[in-house]
Amino acid sequence: MEVIGTTADPLAFVRRSAKYRVLVPTMGALHQGHATLLRMARDAAGGAGEVWVSIFVNPLQFGPGADYERYPRAQNADEELCRGAGVDILFRPHVAEMYHDDRSIVVEENSLSRTLCGRSRPGHFAGVCTVVTKLFHLLAPNAAVFGEKDFQQLAIIRRLVRDLDFDIEIIAAPTLREPDGLACSSRNIYLTAEEREQATVIRAALSEAAQLAAAGEASTAKLLECTRRRIESAPLARIDYIDLVHCETLQSQTEADANSLLAAAVFFGRTRLIDNLRLA
Ligand code: AMP
């Protein structure tokens, strides 16, 4: 595995290599959820292709007072996980190289970004779209893998690729969970033991509402009420949002149907966790 730490090198690598490249963009502190993406990237790349991973804690996507400074950085462990997963190239640029002090271009999506996390985290998805655009230009992948855990991000990246004509296949990876149902996340390590125990309520609440929907309940109000009540049964949980949206437009729905996605963001202390579930 080659480790590239500067934005100058990837272009040289890209020019040298005519191989099919599959990129997995991450912010590091890699866990088993990321490992799922790496496996899917390996499958998509095949024996002859290459798996590229980027690790970049992108300051643009953190709001003021968010956890940019304390976001976990685990350089050695990340490298080891990548090596073990058969990654070919690890791209780990410095912030100062990625962003000029006087940069003045931002890539902004203006529809899907307005709901769910976009409402609670203004500017977040513009930060994501800007960095992903840069990574796509720098690394010129043929395909890129994103996780369904960040469902809104995945939808926005698909829109980015469509609207800006990137010739890149977007591959969606299912959410990997801990045995008790909590979605794997780099932020789970922030949780105290008590918060960690109670955080399982998010998935449990989404599943309960999904069961209700499967039993015939279509009223969004009732499904959201069921989700809310279950989450609020955990004393340490503070709901940021819960919503039922169309899985492609991400607009709120008044009635659940086969395209519905139930999504939640919940604080435990200062840690904000997100999760979602498609209603079958
Ligand atoms: P992050 O490092 O948190 O920015 O995540 C990098 C990629 O991994 C994103 O595409 C995420 O959606 C994906 N990801 C993070 N956690 C999980 C998980 N538990 N299951 C599947 N994909 C995940």
Residues whose N, C-alpha, C, O or C-beta is under 5 A from the ligand:
A	BS01	AMP	P25 T26 M27 G28 G33 H34 V145 F146 G147 E148 K149 D150 A173 P174 T175 L176 A183 C184 S185
